[in-house]
């Protein structure tokens, strides 16, 4: 038997070095197994051609169509020639263009009536969709002997053509030919699913699924293969996470139980409001986790403004009561300073430990950021190592080697998705034993996604807003169709300010970037713009910028109001000063980038205008909107867009305006964006592990796979009796991914 398992054989050996090099460089495929798991994106039926009407612009596409006409045109006074071929599929037409010497072969091949597969990048020229110099593969039954023709045409018209995710350097049919060469190896694929699970759920064996997904005879073959391959992805991923949870349960940690009449009791006694039922329930879940002798790993997610910071602060106070220290890691300096300010304000004299006038049950709350002065930084480090500071709030500066803790008991990570796993892990490594971990996310995540992305964390959900929160009315302002609506938006901002309130204006860009000069200064597209659709023009226009918009408003629609700017490239002290003035009510309107997206809390700010709102994601818009309506007055959020009414971008804004339910919006967001790599592609830099599974559509499979995986791992943690599963796990968790989960 071959010493290398068939699916681990390098493509270099199976396909030759040239093809293997292109596959590695452009599709990140290296072994026979990688190629067999590169599934077709969809299937074209030769008898029923692909819809040209639905082609996406600026993407590399593969279509199956019939030539309607072909003609050679001369240009440059007859010295240049181009071949224009019009193809059709019944739903629409598409123009193909070939230039110069490259026109002779297609002119001979692409005669009217010929059917072929074409691949290229879809672009627009003179308002028509076209493919320039597409690659093509003829699908000609007429090349056969007359005797074979009838039979061949029958099978040809009914066959399903697999269309693979392709690139400009590697067309779909070239991938298909490569798959044909390695497909016999599929017979040797090790099945990761335990037999009892596969048979119990009526799933086909893995070799059969691979054959059917690549070379289906019927649509039922595709359905069988997809059902099986989705289960593989869900199950192997859930086993990885179940093993992580199992291993965590074996680690030692110090149980942190607050003393009965300590800091937490004193803090609760001085709260001017009662906690919501949701906050009390979630706090109990967290306190139960802190009281165990293995590290708590908990995800605290909730609606914008549901009081997550309050819950996290009470958890930190409980740990300080129990003799430990708590660290809160924030993604930006603005947010770290904001948290420090709000936490010390909430705690009052309880945050003045070791100071004159400090309460009996009190501790020090220190801030640690990269831009602090040397003396302040030295003092903060000293307070941490001696244990004088029970709570530290900081940015990634907390992770540096110099930072030592007396006894780190709890790490709270705010907005987890902005932190690399290595950073989180470095902080967790600073405890004498692994500290407890609480991850807060302000972007509500649908249950299944949380179960998949954060499968190694227990989840607590805050879905109830505290009393006194006001509703937020959201409206789309169609600036292109109805310019007077935008004028009315600025009137509304002025009215809010006249009523003693404040407003935010959010822009996608700062405005001092070099790209402005390259793009032309805010123009609506250069040459040929008159032929563009409204959507194209809006897409091409550079996004509106904070500095430009602030200046325009201060001298125009909001003249006479105190307007300030805030963006990420300002000096930390300047940012802090701007935020303080806004929080104190000295500024009427703050024109900002998304630095205000998370954690900024100014209850007197009631209105927000988001410029070029279509350039933000659904969850981001929901986050931004959550900065208003934080006090007793109702909030107003206006989403300004120049996109035409029928565009997908406007539909997305309509969805945001229609609901304040962040969980519902995160589903919409995910359905539109797809999941990417649930194992943290951004953090581990490896290719997507989900090829078949759609987290939202396949909720049921994921939930069932989690149950099955937990049972399998409990019975056989090392998977000694499941070699196929072990192999699949090794393939999923290459070294980087294994580390990613280890650090989770």
VOKEMAR-259798 format. One line per 5 residues: number of its first residue (from 1); their letters; for each residue x, y, z of C-alpha. Coordinates in pm, whole numbers, plus 50000, padded with zeros to 5 digits. Layout:
! residues N
NUM> a> X:Y:Z | ...
//
This chain:
! residues 744
1> xxxxx> 50000:50000:50000 | 50115:50356:49925 | 50307:50496:50222 | 50124:50832:50185 | 49744:50803:50223
6> xxxxx> 49578:50877:49888 | 49414:51201:50001 | 49738:51335:50150 | 49929:51293:49824 | 50067:51629:49702
11> xxxxx> 49894:51768:49391 | 50241:51811:49241 | 50260:51434:49212 | 49898:51384:49102 | 49869:51669:48848
16> xxxxx> 50224:51776:48767 | 50420:52075:48902 | 50276:52348:48677 | 49907:52285:48756 | 49987:52220:49123
21> xxxxx> 50168:52555:49147 | 49867:52747:49010 | 49630:52557:49243 | 49847:52634:49546 | 49895:53001:49460
26> xxxxx> 49541:53086:49356 | 49315:52846:49546 | 49536:52740:49839 | 49493:52374:49739 | 49795:52151:49808
31> xxxxx> 49685:51787:49837 | 49445:51549:49661 | 49217:51582:49965 | 49217:51964:49937 | 49106:51938:49574
36> xxxxx> 48836:51678:49649 | 48698:51916:49914 | 48693:52208:49668 | 48326:52162:49587 | 48135:52303:49288
41> xxxxx> 47967:52634:49369 | 47666:52539:49157 | 47570:52325:48857 | 47464:52434:48510 | 47217:52225:48318
46> xxxxx> 47302:52219:47953 | 46941:52201:47849 | 46846:52491:48075 | 47117:52755:48055 | 47250:52968:48341
51> xxxxx> 47082:53305:48387 | 47290:53580:48232 | 47044:53830:48382 | 47184:53762:48731 | 47557:53806:48665
56> xxxxx> 47743:53991:48943 | 47959:54282:48830 | 48338:54276:48878 | 48344:53909:48971 | 48504:53619:48788
61> xxxxx> 48208:53430:48642 | 48148:53108:48448 | 47841:53091:48222 | 47695:52836:47983 | 47531:53000:47682
66> xxxxx> 47469:52991:47308 | 47622:53221:47047 | 47356:53445:46892 | 47578:53651:46662 | 47943:53733:46590
71> xxxxx> 48095:54019:46392 | 48438:54171:46333 | 48461:54551:46370 | 48746:54774:46261 | 48870:55074:46460
76> xxxxx> 49167:55318:46458 | 49106:55393:46091 | 49096:55024:46002 | 49427:54929:46165 | 49268:54765:46470
81> xxxxx> 49017:54480:46476 | 48788:54348:46745 | 48551:54053:46749 | 48215:54111:46919 | 48019:53798:47005
86> xxxxx> 47670:53814:47156 | 47568:53513:47364 | 47228:53435:47509 | 47070:53200:47759 | 46706:53299:47726
91> xxxxx> 46716:53528:48032 | 46941:53790:47882 | 47232:53865:47653 | 47600:53921:47718 | 47864:54066:47493
96> xxxxx> 48205:53902:47456 | 48493:54110:47314 | 48821:53982:47166 | 49094:54217:47038 | 49390:54214:46801
101> xxxxx> 49558:53889:46707 | 49352:53699:46960 | 49037:53711:46744 | 49114:53441:46486 | 49049:53126:46689
106> xxxxx> 48727:53249:46860 | 48603:53378:46523 | 48641:53026:46383 | 48501:52852:46695 | 48216:53076:46806
111> xxxxx> 47970:53046:46519 | 47601:53130:46576 | 47424:52834:46738 | 47741:52705:46913 | 47711:52637:47283
116> xxxxx> 48006:52680:47518 | 48117:52755:47870 | 48267:53103:47902 | 48470:53241:48193 | 48595:53592:48262
121> xxxxx> 48544:53903:48469 | 48208:54072:48417 | 48246:54446:48353 | 48034:54727:48207 | 48125:54918:47889
126> xxxxx> 47887:55168:47727 | 47616:55057:47973 | 47638:54697:47851 | 47761:54401:48053 | 48057:54231:47884
131> xxxxx> 48338:53979:47922 | 48665:54092:47764 | 48883:53810:47625 | 48696:53534:47811 | 48835:53181:47819
136> xxxxx> 48588:52931:47670 | 48529:52559:47633 | 48304:52437:47351 | 48019:52201:47433 | 47964:52071:47081
141> xxxxx> 47767:51762:47007 | 47809:51842:46635 | 48173:51734:46653 | 48062:51371:46685 | 47994:51117:46410
146> xxxxx> 47637:51132:46286 | 47569:50781:46426 | 47661:50884:46780 | 47498:51226:46768 | 47145:51145:46890
151> xxxxx> 47262:50954:47193 | 47531:51212:47276 | 47294:51509:47241 | 47049:51340:47480 | 47307:51285:47753
156> xxxxx> 47469:51621:47680 | 47148:51819:47728 | 47061:51643:48054 | 47406:51646:48215 | 47485:51866:48514
161> xxxxx> 47799:52073:48461 | 47980:52147:48788 | 48089:52511:48810 | 48376:52551:49057 | 48487:52857:49255
166> xxxxx> 48748:52974:49004 | 48996:53254:48943 | 49121:53438:48637 | 49420:53200:48623 | 49221:52883:48674
171> xxxxx> 48889:52844:48493 | 48616:52618:48623 | 48662:52354:48352 | 49035:52327:48420 | 48952:52258:48784
176> xxxxx> 48694:52002:48669 | 48957:51822:48458 | 49196:51816:48754 | 48918:51675:48976 | 48858:51401:48716
181> xxxxx> 49221:51294:48753 | 49208:51258:49133 | 48847:51142:49173 | 48939:50768:49195 | 49124:50852:49521
186> xxxxx> 48788:50944:49679 | 48731:50569:49733 | 49007:50576:49995 | 48864:50870:50194 | 48849:50789:50567
191> xxxxx> 48501:50851:50703 | 48503:51090:51004 | 48146:51007:51110 | 48097:50714:51349 | 47903:50439:51164
196> xxxxx> 47617:50453:51413 | 47572:50827:51357 | 47589:50799:50976 | 47351:50506:50955 | 47116:50651:51216
201> xxxxx> 47077:50966:51009 | 47062:50795:50669 | 47373:50970:50534 | 47572:50829:50241 | 47936:50717:50301
206> xxxxx> 48203:50984:50241 | 48353:50830:49920 | 48005:50820:49765 | 47935:51180:49875 | 48258:51302:49710
211> xxxxx> 48175:51125:49383 | 47821:51261:49382 | 47915:51620:49464 | 48171:51637:49180 | 47998:51425:48916
216> xxxxx> 47626:51408:48989 | 47392:51232:48747 | 47078:51378:48901 | 46977:51659:49135 | 46907:51393:49398
221> xxxxx> 47280:51302:49387 | 47369:51663:49469 | 47119:51672:49758 | 47259:51344:49904 | 47617:51471:49879
226> xxxxx> 47543:51812:50028 | 47347:51667:50320 | 47638:51438:50400 | 47917:51697:50358 | 47734:51955:50570
231> xxxxx> 47719:51701:50851 | 48094:51642:50822 | 48172:52011:50861 | 47930:52064:51148 | 48031:51751:51335
236> xxxxx> 48411:51781:51301 | 48397:52147:51407 | 48173:52068:51705 | 48404:51782:51810 | 48695:52030:51807
241> xxxxx> 48500:52265:52031 | 48371:51985:52256 | 48729:51866:52311 | 48827:52224:52397 | 48546:52243:52657
246> xxxxx> 48641:51900:52792 | 49010:52002:52828 | 48914:52331:52998 | 48707:52141:53250 | 49026:51954:53352
251> xxxxx> 49233:52273:53412 | 49274:52407:53764 | 49163:52760:53857 | 49111:52946:54182 | 48743:52956:54279
256> xxxxx> 48649:53322:54338 | 48362:53356:54587 | 48284:53711:54705 | 48279:53770:55080 | 47929:53845:55210
261> xxxxx> 47969:54209:55321 | 48244:54327:55092 | 48293:54556:54797 | 48012:54407:54585 | 47755:54446:54864
266> xxxxx> 47866:54807:54923 | 47844:54879:54548 | 47495:54726:54511 | 47374:54928:54812 | 47464:55257:54646
271> xxxxx> 47311:55183:54303 | 47040:55442:54226 | 46834:55181:54031 | 46748:54815:54053 | 46911:54567:53820
276> xxxxx> 46685:54419:53551 | 46574:54057:53587 | 46807:53979:53293 | 47107:54140:53464 | 47037:53947:53786
281> xxxxx> 46998:53615:53602 | 47318:53664:53400 | 47511:53780:53709 | 47412:53459:53886 | 47538:53251:53589
286> xxxxx> 47869:53439:53601 | 47907:53412:53980 | 47838:53037:53959 | 48114:53012:53695 | 48360:53213:53907
291> xxxxx> 48295:52983:54204 | 48420:52670:54021 | 48772:52532:54035 | 48823:52528:53661 | 48838:52840:53443
296> xxxxx> 48504:52991:53350 | 48482:53070:52977 | 48168:53272:52922 | 48037:53488:52639 | 47818:53776:52757
301> xxxxx> 47621:53905:52465 | 47334:54142:52456 | 47152:54421:52292 | 47317:54758:52252 | 47258:54934:52584
306> xxxxx> 47140:54628:52777 | 47380:54700:53064 | 47663:54456:52990 | 47925:54688:53146 | 47731:54688:53474
311> xxxxx> 47720:54306:53477 | 48093:54285:53397 | 48178:54538:53670 | 47986:54338:53932 | 48180:54026:53825
316> xxxxx> 48509:54216:53864 | 48406:54342:54210 | 48319:53984:54314 | 48671:53871:54215 | 48833:54162:54404
321> xxxxx> 48620:54067:54708 | 48762:53716:54680 | 49120:53846:54694 | 49196:53851:54321 | 49242:54114:54052
326> xxxxx> 49036:54180:53740 | 49153:54318:53405 | 48929:54466:53137 | 49073:54472:52787 | 48921:54733:52551
331> xxxxx> 48990:54759:52176 | 49069:55133:52162 | 49211:55402:52389 | 48889:55605:52358 | 48693:55308:52484
336> xxxxx> 48942:55221:52761 | 48927:55581:52887 | 48548:55583:52859 | 48521:55256:53060 | 48765:55385:53321
341> xxxxx> 48569:55707:53359 | 48226:55541:53379 | 48346:55265:53617 | 48514:55507:53859 | 48202:55729:53846
346> xxxxx> 47974:55430:53916 | 48196:55315:54204 | 48254:55660:54356 | 48462:55640:54677 | 48473:55258:54636
351> xxxxx> 48731:55322:54359 | 48958:55521:54591 | 49133:55237:54771 | 49446:55348:54955 | 49352:55714:54912
356> xxxxx> 49242:55961:55179 | 48865:55959:55189 | 48852:55610:55034 | 48573:55388:55165 | 48641:55096:55399
361> xxxxx> 48563:54840:55128 | 48743:54998:54837 | 49009:54927:54578 | 49211:55118:54320 | 49088:55126:53961
366> xxxxx> 49380:55202:53729 | 49400:55283:53358 | 49684:55149:53144 | 49719:55258:52781 | 50007:55294:52538
371> xxxxx> 50004:55675:52533 | 50026:55732:52912 | 50309:55941:53055 | 50606:55757:53210 | 50526:55848:53572
376> xxxxx> 50157:55756:53552 | 50246:55432:53379 | 50510:55343:53638 | 50259:55400:53919 | 49993:55188:53746
381> xxxxx> 50239:54900:53700 | 50340:54924:54066 | 49975:54919:54179 | 49919:54603:53977 | 50221:54407:54095
386> xxxxx> 50162:54494:54464 | 49791:54419:54442 | 49689:54774:54546 | 49486:54800:54226 | 49203:54546:54219
391> xxxxx> 49081:54653:53875 | 49279:54759:53569 | 49125:54882:53246 | 49344:54908:52940 | 49420:54845:52576
396> xxxxx> 49668:54592:52438 | 49928:54775:52653 | 49808:54537:52928 | 49959:54246:52739 | 50320:54368:52735
401> xxxxx> 50582:54162:52918 | 50646:54436:53175 | 50290:54416:53309 | 50282:54184:53612 | 49980:54111:53832
406> xxxxx> 49972:54023:54200 | 49694:53766:54145 | 49495:53792:53822 | 49159:53620:53870 | 48935:53746:53588
411> xxxxx> 48991:53879:53237 | 48703:54068:53076 | 48746:54119:52700 | 48526:54389:52550 | 48424:54347:52186
416> xxxxx> 48609:54020:52144 | 48605:54023:51763 | 48856:54311:51759 | 49122:54117:51947 | 49358:53860:51808
421> xxxxx> 49353:53533:51993 | 49725:53564:52071 | 49656:53886:52261 | 49382:53731:52470 | 49603:53435:52543
426> xxxxx> 49898:53651:52649 | 49679:53823:52908 | 49539:53495:53035 | 49895:53370:53079 | 49961:53639:53341
431> xxxxx> 49765:53462:53617 | 49927:53221:53867 | 49665:52975:53744 | 49449:53030:53436 | 49215:53321:53520
436> xxxxx> 48841:53310:53451 | 48741:53467:53118 | 48437:53678:53034 | 48402:53790:52672 | 48155:54071:52605
441> xxxxx> 48018:54133:52260 | 47784:54417:52178 | 47695:54269:51841 | 47411:54029:51914 | 47482:53691:51760
446> xxxxx> 47213:53441:51657 | 47218:53138:51886 | 47359:52900:51627 | 47636:53134:51526 | 47735:53176:51888
451> xxxxx> 47730:52798:51923 | 47958:52765:51621 | 48190:53061:51655 | 48213:53061:52034 | 48144:52692:52082
456> xxxxx> 48401:52668:52359 | 48229:52942:52560 | 47915:52914:52768 | 47674:53186:52658 | 47477:53437:52865
461> xxxxx> 47231:53664:52686 | 47101:54002:52803 | 46796:54073:52591 | 46615:54317:52817 | 46687:54692:52815
466> xxxxx> 46713:54871:53151 | 46422:55090:53261 | 46447:55449:53140 | 46582:55351:52797 | 46397:55530:52520
471> xxxxx> 46285:55401:52182 | 46490:55500:51876 | 46306:55598:51558 | 46510:55514:51246 | 46444:55654:50897
476> xxxxx> 46621:55622:50561 | 46699:55960:50399 | 46722:55912:50018 | 46960:56200:49940 | 46980:56126:49565
481> xxxxx> 46605:56086:49496 | 46483:56353:49740 | 46749:56613:49830 | 46498:56815:50039 | 46485:56516:50280
486> xxxxx> 46851:56579:50366 | 46780:56947:50429 | 46500:56838:50663 | 46742:56601:50842 | 46968:56896:50934
491> xxxxx> 46662:57091:51052 | 46577:56797:51282 | 46933:56803:51425 | 46897:57177:51490 | 46559:57119:51661
496> xxxxx> 46713:56855:51892 | 46993:57097:51989 | 46740:57377:52049 | 46559:57139:52287 | 46880:57108:52491
501> xxxxx> 47007:56785:52335 | 47311:56685:52127 | 47373:56496:51804 | 47627:56273:51627 | 47706:56283:51256
506> xxxxx> 47893:55971:51141 | 48101:55951:50820 | 48287:55651:50671 | 48618:55834:50618 | 48842:56088:50794
511> xxxxx> 48918:56298:50488 | 49293:56363:50490 | 49382:56047:50299 | 49599:56056:49989 | 49337:55859:49795
516> xxxxx> 49129:56177:49761 | 49367:56319:49507 | 49365:55989:49318 | 48986:55960:49312 | 48923:56318:49214
521> xxxxx> 48787:56545:49479 | 48451:56400:49569 | 48346:56395:49201 | 48080:56163:49067 | 48312:55950:48861
526> xxxxx> 48528:56083:48581 | 48501:56021:48208 | 48203:55822:48089 | 48006:55896:48405 | 47703:55997:48199
531> xxxxx> 47664:55636:48084 | 47670:55497:48440 | 47368:55390:48634 | 47284:55588:48949 | 47404:55290:49152
536> xxxxx> 47742:55279:48975 | 47790:55652:49024 | 47707:55629:49396 | 47944:55331:49432 | 48233:55510:49262
541> xxxxx> 48204:55838:49451 | 48460:55853:49734 | 48289:55805:50070 | 48202:56123:50261 | 48465:56235:50509
546> xxxxx> 48450:56374:50863 | 48670:56679:50797 | 48479:56784:50482 | 48133:56725:50628 | 48215:56904:50956
551> xxxxx> 48340:57212:50772 | 48040:57214:50538 | 47792:57184:50828 | 47964:57444:51047 | 47941:57700:50766
556> xxxxx> 47609:57583:50625 | 47316:57381:50758 | 47436:57389:51123 | 47591:57737:51127 | 47592:57882:51477
561> xxxxx> 47607:57543:51653 | 47921:57418:51828 | 48051:57142:51592 | 48359:56928:51675 | 48530:56633:51507
566> xxxxx> 48652:56299:51644 | 48847:56035:51452 | 49105:55762:51506 | 49410:55956:51383 | 49381:56230:51647
571> xxxxx> 49623:56229:51942 | 49481:56030:52238 | 49472:56340:52463 | 49286:56537:52195 | 49034:56254:52148
576> xxxxx> 48979:56236:52522 | 48932:56614:52547 | 48675:56613:52263 | 48483:56325:52429 | 48489:56503:52766
581> xxxxx> 48351:56826:52614 | 48078:56633:52434 | 47990:56434:52749 | 47977:56761:52948 | 47733:56910:52696
586> xxxxx> 47976:57179:52574 | 47958:57053:52212 | 47629:57045:52018 | 47726:56817:51729 | 48006:56561:51712
591> xxxxx> 48112:56466:51357 | 48296:56135:51391 | 48409:55814:51229 | 48306:55481:51380 | 48536:55540:51680
596> xxxxx> 48208:55613:51863 | 48062:55276:51759 | 48106:55096:52090 | 48083:55191:52455 | 48044:55568:52416
601> xxxxx> 47772:55673:52659 | 47630:56027:52645 | 47265:56011:52758 | 47195:56366:52638 | 47278:56277:52274
606> xxxxx> 46942:56205:52108 | 47004:56230:51731 | 47241:56061:51491 | 47283:56119:51118 | 47485:55847:50941
611> xxxxx> 47622:55971:50608 | 47672:55717:50325 | 47498:55469:50553 | 47501:55206:50275 | 47879:55177:50319
616> xxxxx> 47838:55029:50669 | 47736:54675:50760 | 47400:54600:50921 | 47546:54516:51263 | 47767:54825:51253
621> xxxxx> 47467:55050:51184 | 47284:54890:51477 | 47588:54951:51698 | 47613:55314:51595 | 47242:55372:51644
626> xxxxx> 47278:55240:52000 | 47471:55557:52094 | 47143:55756:52101 | 46828:55702:52309 | 47043:55626:52615
631> xxxxx> 46858:55873:52836 | 46495:55959:52902 | 46441:56142:52569 | 46351:55948:52253 | 46631:55877:52004
636> xxxxx> 46637:55955:51632 | 46865:55788:51376 | 46873:55903:51013 | 47041:55682:50754 | 47150:55897:50459
641> xxxxx> 47210:55718:50128 | 47262:55817:49765 | 47184:55466:49644 | 46875:55427:49422 | 46557:55294:49582
646> xxxxx> 46564:54950:49416 | 46925:54871:49513 | 47022:54592:49759 | 47202:54857:49968 | 46875:55045:50022
651> xxxxx> 46696:54720:50108 | 46961:54662:50377 | 46904:55010:50523 | 46528:54945:50516 | 46585:54632:50728
656> xxxxx> 46780:54834:50988 | 46509:55102:50997 | 46238:54837:51038 | 46364:54671:51359 | 46557:54748:51678
661> xxxxx> 46612:54375:51738 | 46987:54323:51709 | 46954:53945:51696 | 46724:53970:51395 | 46959:54218:51225
666> xxxxx> 47260:53997:51284 | 47077:53715:51103 | 47013:53946:50807 | 47375:54062:50813 | 47505:53707:50815
671> xxxxx> 47274:53590:50537 | 47410:53870:50320 | 47778:53839:50407 | 47811:53463:50457 | 48017:53344:50750
676> xxxxx> 48376:53344:50645 | 48577:53109:50858 | 48406:53037:51187 | 48739:52937:51335 | 48855:53293:51311
681> xxxxx> 49001:53347:50967 | 49097:53702:51057 | 49287:53578:51357 | 49456:53266:51232 | 49500:53355:50866
686> xxxxx> 49392:53017:50732 | 49139:52935:50466 | 48773:52891:50539 | 48672:52572:50712 | 48309:52606:50604
691> xxxxx> 48258:52520:50241 | 47914:52361:50251 | 47765:52467:50583 | 47569:52793:50606 | 47546:52879:50973
696> xxxxx> 47202:53041:50954 | 47037:52797:50711 | 47176:52489:50882 | 47089:52574:51242 | 46933:52236:51303
701> xxxxx> 47235:52038:51180 | 47470:52244:51399 | 47255:52197:51711 | 47231:51819:51652 | 47603:51794:51569
706> xxxxx> 47689:51969:51895 | 47489:51711:52094 | 47646:51420:51907 | 47996:51567:51943 | 47961:51624:52317
711> xxxxx> 47853:51261:52365 | 48138:51126:52147 | 48404:51330:52331 | 48268:51236:52675 | 48292:50866:52581
716> xxxxx> 48630:50884:52403 | 48815:51216:52463 | 49122:51111:52261 | 48911:50963:51979 | 49115:50642:51997
721> xxxxx> 48835:50435:51842 | 48756:50686:51565 | 49066:50714:51341 | 48870:50875:51056 | 48746:51149:51287
726> xxxxx> 49096:51203:51427 | 49230:51246:51070 | 48953:51493:50978 | 49023:51685:51297 | 49393:51706:51214
731> xxxxx> 49305:51839:50869 | 49068:52100:51013 | 49298:52196:51295 | 49629:52246:51131 | 49879:52383:51375
736> xxxxx> 49752:52741:51357 | 49391:52643:51413 | 49479:52411:51700 | 49649:52707:51866 | 49349:52925:51792
741> xxxx> 49119:52687:51977 | 49371:52632:52255 | 49376:53000:52317 | 49001:53053:52279
//
